[in-house]
């Protein structure tokens, strides 16, 4: 069982077993056992559709939410970026354990690879953002903009109205 904390510091346990897989399928019409099916495949959707992932995580935590009196809206309100990232990582790790237990090392490895790709993509984007030279890019943009500006009115004399 993997866990994560939400923004309010509450700990949530994620368990993936046949019971929770059936609950996800019944409430969301998503079959976690068929990761390779669909267009795009469910495994791809889990990595690209944040709302789908959050809905699945909520369903996995639904019993805990009911025990604590936490509505689905309150659950979502406590999932800031950091909590979603932690929940996503816990979900993938729990999914890997589930498929390893089924003897489906191929799917477990695919899930693990997807998580690694997501984490690496975030790391690469953070690096690009940190190294982005805002002042330099602005100077380049303004420099090329000033080259394309028409001459100012001071350098072009205004024609005088003709006398009649």
N, C-alpha and C positions, 0 to 999 in steps of 0.2 A: 504494500500500500504506500503510495506517494502522497505527500501533502504540500499545501501552499498556504500562505497567509494573504488575506485581503488587506485593503487600505486601513481598515479598522483594527487590524491586528488579530482578527479571528483566524483560527487554524481550520482548514478544510482538508478532509481526507478523500483521496480519489482511489476508488477500487473499481477495476474492470474485471468482471466475471460474467458468466452467462446471464445472470439476473439483471445486472446493470446494462448489458448489451441489449437485452429484450426491452428494458425500460426506455432506452434511447430509441430503439426502433419503434416502439409503440407511440412515444410522444413526439418524435421528430421525423419518423420515417427514414431513419439513417441506420444502415446496417454496418456496424463497426467491424464485423468479421469479413466483409467484402470490400476491403480497402482498394483493391485493384479494379473494381467495377465502376462503371459510369464514364461520362465524358464531360469534363475531365474526371479521372479516377478520384475516388473519395480521398485517398491519401494526399493527392494534390490539393483538393478543396480544403482539407484540414489546414494546410499550410498557407492558403491564400484567402480564405473566407473567414475573417476574424469573428463575425457574428455567429456563423455556424459553429465554430470551435467553442465560443463562449456559451452558446445554447447547450451544447453537448456537456460541457463542464458543469453547467447548472443542473442538468438532468442527473449527472453522476453524483451531485451533492444534494439532490432534492430531498432525500430522507433527512439529512442533517439540517437542511433549511427548515423543514416542517417541524423537527424537534426543537429548533431554536426560535421558531416564529419569525423567520426571515423570508420575506416574499421574494419572488423572482426579480422584481424591480429593485428591492433593497440589496439583493445579492449583486446585481449588475452595477448599482451605484457605488459599491465598495470595491469594484474592480478598476482601479486606475491602471495606467500603463505598466507599472512595475508588478502589480498583482497579476495582471493578465500574462505577463511574461513568465512569472513564476508558475502560474496555473498551466500554461502551455507546456512548459518543460516537465512539470509533474505528470501531465496527461500523456505526453509522448513516452516518458519513462515507464509509466504504468502500462501503456499499450504494448511496449516492447516486452515487458515481463509477461503479459497475458499471452502473446504469441509465442514467446519462448516456451512457456508452459504447455502450449498446444503442440510443440514440436515444429512450429513453423518458423524456423530460423531465417528463412528467406524474407518473410514479411517483417520479422523483428529487425533484421538488418536494414531493410528499406525504410522503416520508421526511424531507426537510429540515424540513418544517412540524411533523411529529411530534416530531423532536428538539428543535426550538425550544419546542414546547408542554411537553415534559417538563422542560427546563431552566427555563422560566418558572414552571411549577408548583412546582418545588423552591424557586426564588427567592421566590415568594409565600408558601409555607409557612414558609420561614426567617424572613421578615419578620413573619408572624403570631406565630410562636413567640417571636421576640425582643421583640415589643411586648406579649406577654401579661403582664398584671400579676397575678402569682401572689398577692401579698399582698392586693391589692384584691379579687380574686375570692374569696379565702379569707375576707376580712372580710365580703363580701356574703353568702357562704354561712353563716358563723357568725352574722351579724347576723340573718338571717331564721330561722336555727335557734333562736336564743335567744328570739325572739318566740313560737315555737311550743312552747316547753318548758312543762311543767306547773309550777305553783307549787312552791317547795321545801317540804320537810316542816317547816321552822322556822316558816313563816307559817301552816301549817294545824295546829292543835293536835290531838294524838292523843287520841281519846276514851278515857276511863278505863273500866276494866272495871266492870260493874255489881256492886254488892254483893248477896249473897243472904242 
